[in-house]
Amino acid sequence: MLPAASHDPSRRRLRAGIVGGGRGAFIGSVHRLAAELDGQALIVAGAMSSDPAVARESAAAWFLERSYDSYEEMARSESADANGIDFVIVATPNHLHFPVARAFLTEDIHVVCDKPLAASLADGEELGRLVAGGTALFALTHNYTGYPMVREARELVRAGRLGEIRRVAVEYAQDWLMEPLEARGNKQAAWRTDPHRAGPGGSVGDIGTHAANLLEFVTGRRIESVCADLTAFVAGRRLDDDASMLVRLEGGARGTLVCSQIACGEENQLSLRVYGTKAGLEWRQQEPNTLILKPAGGPWELLRTGQPYLGAAARAASRTPPGHPEGYLEAFANLYRSFIADVRRVGEGQPPARDYPGIEEGLRGLRFVGQAVASSRAGSVWMRI
């Protein structure tokens, strides 16, 4: 019975692998903590760097059971192993998302990929065809959708509490690229400002896609067209570090989307405001446990994470009692919890619930970046997405 149980994902902790995320990478540790937070999965294997020595050192630092010099070798070996990984985490620079995800999807291994889906729309569409034609699950970590109060905001919109949506305003401001860090040996800045590794968008691809995804997730309305003004304020920078956009949504709503990585004094200021005919709402990522509901003609309501008056989706996304702060890692972990539950479902022959971003959201993000860049280059004209 014990050997059989080891192969049944419904009766054990899942085995995960990771590609990228090695020494000096920020996002790899975030994925590890989030994937393991609820005790449902453990990272046991990795190809953590294109440098074999760094890959081995990084795997040893995480006490992984198996380390690989290449993701290709990892995909083949883990697929052939009866006790191989159940899913892989792709935590590489953008240009490697496509080949790494393709390698594991081809081996029928489930994939959790950091955003964006790929560095180009063509590559993203190829991944979409692989997922549609196979049996492996695919998740994209637009992690801000995992916050309890973001899920409450979505439910308020769905329930009609805001009435008909008229206006939205979403902003994502940072200051970490105010200086030319890419010319000073900063690894993260180097690849994020390199069009060959990051794709066609700088700030719009790195954080603008999060803003667009958050807007669409909460409102339930797609961005239909965009009018964008992209700028590289730092001399010599090859990709934008600041963007201002007008957006038009399905159903006639209008809005603004601003993303900047040269906004002096800002840390990670992601905020969303939605205005309807009955009420408005406001959420800020740096104060994520609070959602403000603004009813027409009435006092503002301050809604707080963990409270029993919240809807089921928000309550299910909380782990601690009211007043105990939850944030970025827990939101990330909520996506993993939903994804892992789906891995167990499909292992038992049940359909997945898919309560997390996936291929469709990834493709929308790539189209958004491409059309924002095209709009700006054409003189800030309207472009359909």
C-alpha positions in Angstrom: 0.0 0.0 0.0 2.8 2.5 0.8 4.4 2.3 -2.6 1.0 2.8 -4.3 0.2 5.8 -2.1 3.5 7.4 -3.2 2.2 7.6 -6.7 -1.3 8.8 -5.8 -1.3 12.6 -5.6 -4.5 12.6 -3.5 -2.7 10.7 -0.7 0.6 12.5 -0.2 2.3 15.9 -0.3 3.0 16.9 -4.0 6.6 16.9 -5.3 7.5 20.1 -7.1 10.5 21.2 -9.1 11.9 24.7 -10.0 13.7 26.1 -13.0 15.6 29.3 -12.3 15.3 31.2 -9.0 18.8 30.4 -7.9 21.4 32.5 -6.1 20.7 36.2 -6.4 17.2 35.8 -7.6 14.3 37.4 -5.7 11.3 35.6 -7.1 12.6 32.0 -6.7 12.4 32.2 -2.9 8.9 33.7 -3.1 7.7 30.8 -5.2 9.3 28.3 -2.8 7.7 29.9 0.3 4.3 30.2 -1.4 4.3 26.6 -2.8 5.2 25.1 0.6 3.2 27.5 2.9 0.2 25.2 3.3 2.2 22.0 3.6 0.7 20.6 0.4 3.8 20.5 -1.7 7.6 20.4 -1.3 10.2 21.4 -3.8 12.5 18.4 -4.3 14.3 19.1 -7.6 15.7 22.0 -9.6 17.7 23.4 -12.5 18.2 26.6 -10.7 20.7 28.4 -13.0 22.2 28.2 -16.5 25.6 28.1 -14.7 25.9 24.5 -13.5 28.0 25.5 -10.5 25.5 28.1 -9.4 22.7 25.6 -10.0 24.3 23.0 -7.7 25.1 25.5 -5.0 21.6 26.9 -5.1 20.0 23.4 -4.9 22.3 22.5 -2.0 21.3 25.7 -0.1 17.6 24.7 -0.4 18.5 21.0 0.5 16.9 19.7 -2.7 17.1 16.0 -3.4 18.0 16.4 -7.0 19.9 19.1 -9.0 20.2 19.3 -12.7 22.5 21.3 -15.0 19.8 22.0 -17.5 16.0 22.2 -17.6 15.9 19.8 -20.6 17.6 17.1 -18.6 15.3 17.8 -15.7 12.2 17.5 -17.7 13.2 14.2 -19.3 14.5 12.6 -16.0 11.6 13.7 -13.8 9.1 12.5 -16.4 10.7 9.0 -16.5 10.9 8.7 -12.7 7.9 7.1 -11.1 8.6 9.3 -8.1 9.3 12.4 -10.2 7.8 15.8 -9.7 4.1 16.5 -10.1 4.6 20.1 -11.2 7.4 22.5 -12.1 7.8 26.2 -11.2 9.2 28.4 -14.0 11.1 31.3 -12.3 13.5 32.3 -15.0 13.8 35.6 -16.9 11.0 36.2 -19.4 12.7 34.9 -22.6 13.1 31.4 -21.0 9.4 31.0 -19.9 8.5 29.6 -23.3 11.2 27.0 -23.8 11.1 25.8 -20.2 7.3 25.5 -20.0 7.3 23.8 -23.4 9.8 21.2 -22.3 7.8 20.2 -19.2 4.4 20.4 -20.9 5.7 18.1 -23.6 6.6 15.6 -20.8 3.0 16.0 -19.4 4.2 17.7 -16.2 2.0 20.4 -14.8 3.4 24.0 -14.9 3.3 27.0 -12.7 4.9 29.9 -14.5 5.9 33.3 -13.3 4.4 36.1 -15.5 4.5 37.0 -18.3 3.5 33.9 -20.2 6.3 34.4 -22.7 8.5 37.1 -24.2 6.4 37.2 -27.4 2.8 36.7 -28.4 3.8 34.0 -30.9 5.5 31.9 -28.2 2.5 32.5 -25.8 0.1 31.2 -28.5 2.3 28.1 -29.0 2.1 27.4 -25.3 -1.7 27.9 -25.5 -1.9 25.2 -28.2 0.2 22.8 -26.1 -2.0 23.2 -23.1 -5.2 22.9 -25.1 -3.9 19.8 -26.8 -2.5 18.1 -23.7 -3.5 17.1 -20.2 -1.1 19.1 -18.1 -2.4 22.0 -16.0 -0.9 25.5 -16.4 -1.0 28.4 -13.9 0.3 31.9 -14.3 1.2 33.7 -11.1 -0.6 37.0 -11.3 -0.4 36.9 -7.5 -2.4 40.0 -6.7 -5.6 38.2 -7.6 -4.9 36.0 -4.5 -5.5 38.7 -1.9 -8.6 38.2 0.2 -9.8 41.8 -0.3 -9.2 41.7 -4.0 -11.5 38.7 -4.1 -14.0 40.5 -2.0 -13.9 43.4 -4.4 -14.6 41.1 -7.3 -17.6 39.6 -5.5 -19.0 43.0 -4.7 -18.8 43.9 -8.4 -20.4 40.6 -9.4 -23.2 41.1 -6.9 -24.1 44.4 -8.4 -23.1 46.5 -5.3 -21.4 49.0 -7.5 -24.1 49.2 -10.1 -22.9 49.7 -13.7 -19.2 50.2 -13.9 -18.3 53.6 -15.3 -14.7 54.4 -14.4 -11.6 52.7 -13.2 -8.2 53.9 -12.2 -5.2 51.6 -11.6 -1.7 52.6 -10.7 1.5 50.7 -10.1 4.4 52.8 -9.0 8.0 51.9 -7.9 11.3 53.8 -7.8 13.8 51.0 -8.0 14.9 51.8 -11.6 15.4 55.5 -11.0 19.1 55.0 -11.6 20.8 53.0 -14.5 21.3 49.9 -12.3 21.6 47.8 -15.4 24.9 49.5 -16.1 26.1 48.9 -12.6 26.0 45.1 -12.4 22.5 44.7 -11.0 21.4 41.3 -12.4 17.6 41.9 -12.1 17.9 45.4 -13.7 20.1 44.0 -16.5 17.6 41.4 -17.8 14.4 43.4 -17.1 15.6 46.3 -19.2 16.9 44.1 -22.1 14.4 43.7 -24.9 15.9 40.3 -25.9 15.3 38.9 -22.4 12.3 40.9 -21.1 10.3 41.3 -24.3 9.0 44.5 -25.9 7.8 46.2 -22.7 9.8 47.5 -19.7 7.6 48.8 -16.9 4.5 48.0 -19.0 5.5 44.4 -19.2 6.9 44.0 -15.7 4.3 45.7 -13.6 1.8 47.2 -16.1 0.5 43.7 -16.9 -0.2 43.2 -13.1 -2.2 46.4 -13.1 -4.2 45.4 -16.2 -4.8 41.9 -14.9 -6.0 43.3 -11.5 -8.4 45.7 -13.3 -9.9 42.9 -15.4 -10.1 40.4 -12.5 -12.0 42.8 -10.2 -14.3 44.4 -12.8 -14.9 41.2 -14.9 -14.6 43.5 -17.9 -11.8 43.2 -20.5 -9.7 46.1 -21.7 -10.9 46.5 -25.3 -8.5 49.3 -26.4 -5.6 51.3 -25.1 -4.0 54.7 -25.9 -0.5 54.7 -24.4 2.5 57.0 -23.8 5.6 55.1 -22.9 8.9 56.8 -21.9 12.4 55.8 -20.9 13.5 58.5 -18.6 16.9 57.0 -17.7 19.4 57.9 -20.5 20.3 54.9 -22.6 17.6 52.6 -21.3 16.3 50.4 -24.1 12.8 49.8 -22.6 10.2 52.0 -21.0 10.5 52.8 -17.3 7.2 54.8 -17.2 3.9 54.6 -18.9 0.6 56.5 -18.9 -2.5 55.0 -20.6 -6.1 55.6 -21.3 -8.2 52.4 -21.5 -11.6 51.5 -22.7 -13.4 48.5 -21.2 -16.2 46.2 -22.3 -19.5 47.7 -21.6 -18.4 51.3 -22.1 -16.4 52.0 -19.0 -13.4 54.3 -19.3 -10.2 54.4 -17.2 -6.6 55.2 -16.7 -3.6 52.8 -16.1 -0.3 54.2 -14.9 2.9 52.2 -14.2 6.2 53.6 -13.3 9.5 52.3 -12.0 11.1 55.8 -11.6 8.5 57.2 -9.2 10.7 58.6 -6.5 9.9 57.5 -3.0 7.4 54.7 -4.0 8.1 51.2 -3.0 5.4 48.9 -4.5 2.4 51.2 -4.7 -0.3 49.2 -6.6 -3.7 50.7 -6.2 -7.1 50.2 -7.8 -10.3 52.4 -7.7 -13.5 51.3 -9.4 -16.5 53.6 -9.7 -20.1 52.5 -10.6 -23.5 54.0 -10.6 -24.2 52.9 -7.0 -20.9 52.8 -5.2 -17.1 53.0 -5.6 -14.3 50.9 -4.1 -10.7 51.3 -3.4 -7.8 48.9 -2.6 -4.1 49.4 -2.1 -1.5 46.7 -2.1 0.6 48.3 0.6 -2.5 48.2 2.9 -3.9 44.9 1.5 -6.1 43.9 4.5 -8.4 46.9 3.9 -11.1 47.4 1.2 -13.0 50.7 1.1 -16.6 50.6 -0.2 -18.0 54.0 -1.1 -21.8 53.9 -1.4 -23.6 56.7 -3.2 -25.0 59.1 -0.6 -23.8 57.1 2.3 -20.9 56.8 4.6 -17.8 54.9 3.5 -17.5 51.3 4.7 -14.1 49.9 5.8 -14.0 46.2 5.1 -11.3 44.2 6.8 -9.7 40.8 6.0 -10.8 37.9 8.1 -14.1 39.3 9.2 -17.3 37.1 9.1 -19.2 39.7 7.1 -17.0 39.1 4.1 -18.0 36.8 1.2 -17.0 33.2 1.0 -14.2 33.9 -1.6 -12.5 36.4 0.7 -12.9 34.2 3.8 -11.4 31.2 2.1 -8.3 33.2 1.1 -7.4 34.1 4.7 -5.3 32.0 7.1 -5.2 34.0 10.3 -7.8 35.7 12.6 -8.7 39.4 12.0 -6.0 41.8 12.9 -3.2 39.5 12.0 -1.6 40.9 8.8 -1.5 38.8 5.7 0.0 39.9 2.5 2.2 39.1 -0.5 3.3 35.6 0.3 -0.1 34.5 1.4 -1.7 35.9 -1.8 0.9 34.0 -3.8 0.2 30.9 -1.7 -3.5 31.1 -2.5 -2.8 30.6 -6.2 -0.6 27.6 -5.3 -3.3 26.2 -3.0 -5.9 26.3 -5.8 -3.5 24.9 -8.4 -2.4 22.0 -6.1 -6.1 21.2 -5.4 -6.6 21.0 -9.2 -3.5 18.7 -9.6 -5.2 16.4 -7.0 -8.6 16.6 -8.8 -7.2 15.7 -12.2 -5.2 12.9 -10.6 -8.5 11.5 -9.4 -10.1 11.9 -12.9 -12.1 15.0 -11.9 -12.2 18.2 -13.9 -10.1 21.1 -12.6 -11.7 24.2 -10.9 -9.1 26.6 -12.5 -9.5 29.3 -9.8 -6.2 30.9 -10.8 -4.8 32.8 -13.8 -3.7 30.7 -16.7 -3.1 30.7 -20.4 -5.9 33.1 -21.3 -4.8 35.7 -18.8 -1.2 35.3 -20.1 -2.2 35.8 -23.7 -4.2 38.9 -22.7 -1.2 40.3 -20.9 1.0 39.8 -24.0 -1.5 41.4 -26.3 -1.8 44.3 -23.8 1.9 44.9 -23.8 2.2 44.6 -27.6 -0.6 47.1 -28.3 0.5 49.5 -25.6 4.0 49.6 -27.2 2.5 49.9 -30.7 0.2 52.8 -29.5 3.1 54.7 -28.1 5.3 54.3 -31.1 2.5 55.5 -33.4 2.1 58.7 -31.4 -0.3 57.5 -28.7 -3.2 56.4 -30.9 -5.9 54.1 -29.9 -5.2 50.3 -30.4 -7.6 47.5 -29.9 -6.5 44.6 -27.8 
